[in-house]
């Protein structure tokens, strides 16, 4: 668990997940998100995630991202505990790069 909280768990196959139409969930603050984000990402700050679970589709994978990968790891664990197929994508720039490679 501690390894996954710091983004050290199993690596997500970002290109595959994104090609499958995964939802990109950016859990940074609104202000951070406004300064740049992965194309098509949805912004729900980590501290508001539980309030907005109902807005996230459960029928497709979710790739979480943030600034460093720490918040996105916590978000992915939270989503998994609520029945989502969630994967920590790490930094939002890494997710954007995977999108650009498609």
C-alpha positions in Angstrom: 0.0 0.0 0.0 2.8 2.5 0.9 4.5 1.8 -2.4 1.4 2.5 -4.3 0.8 5.8 -2.4 4.1 7.1 -3.7 3.5 5.8 -7.3 5.9 2.9 -6.8 3.4 0.1 -7.5 2.8 -1.7 -10.8 3.1 0.6 -13.7 0.0 1.3 -15.8 0.1 0.6 -19.5 -0.9 4.2 -20.3 -1.0 3.9 -24.1 -3.2 0.8 -23.9 -5.6 2.3 -21.3 -5.9 5.5 -23.2 -6.5 3.7 -26.5 -9.3 1.8 -24.7 -10.9 5.1 -24.0 -10.0 5.5 -20.3 -11.2 8.5 -18.4 -8.3 10.8 -17.5 -8.9 12.2 -14.0 -6.6 15.1 -12.9 -6.8 15.4 -9.2 -4.9 18.7 -8.8 -6.5 21.9 -7.7 -8.5 23.9 -10.1 -5.8 26.5 -10.2 -3.1 23.9 -11.0 -5.3 22.4 -13.7 -5.9 25.8 -15.3 -2.2 26.2 -15.9 -2.1 23.0 -18.0 -3.5 19.5 -18.2 -3.7 16.4 -20.4 -6.0 16.7 -23.4 -9.5 15.6 -22.4 -8.8 15.4 -18.7 -11.6 15.9 -16.2 -10.6 17.9 -13.1 -11.8 16.7 -9.7 -9.4 17.8 -6.9 -8.4 15.0 -4.6 -10.0 16.6 -1.6 -13.4 16.6 -3.4 -13.1 13.2 -5.0 -15.6 11.4 -2.7 -18.2 14.1 -3.4 -18.0 13.5 -7.1 -17.6 9.7 -7.5 -21.1 9.6 -9.0 -19.8 11.7 -12.0 -17.1 9.2 -12.9 -18.1 6.3 -15.3 -17.5 2.8 -13.9 -17.8 1.1 -17.2 -14.4 2.1 -18.4 -10.9 2.4 -16.9 -9.8 5.6 -15.1 -6.3 7.0 -15.3 -5.5 9.4 -12.5 -2.8 12.1 -12.8 -1.5 15.1 -10.8 1.7 17.1 -10.5 4.1 14.4 -9.1 2.1 11.2 -8.9 1.5 11.2 -5.2 -2.1 12.5 -5.2 -3.0 10.5 -8.3 -1.8 7.3 -6.4 -4.1 8.2 -3.5 -7.0 8.9 -5.9 -6.5 5.6 -7.8 -6.5 3.7 -4.5 -9.7 5.5 -3.4 -11.4 4.8 -6.7 -10.4 1.1 -6.5 -11.9 0.8 -3.1 -15.1 2.1 -4.6 -15.2 -0.5 -7.4 -13.5 1.5 -10.2 -10.9 0.1 -12.6 -8.4 2.8 -11.7 -4.7 3.2 -12.5 -2.2 5.8 -11.4 -0.9 7.6 -14.4 1.5 9.7 -12.4 2.4 13.2 -13.7 -0.1 14.8 -16.0 2.7 15.5 -18.4 3.4 11.8 -18.6 -0.2 11.1 -19.5 -0.2 13.9 -22.1 3.0 12.4 -23.6 1.2 9.0 -23.9 -1.7 10.7 -25.6 0.7 12.4 -28.1 2.2 9.0 -28.9 -1.1 7.6 -30.1 
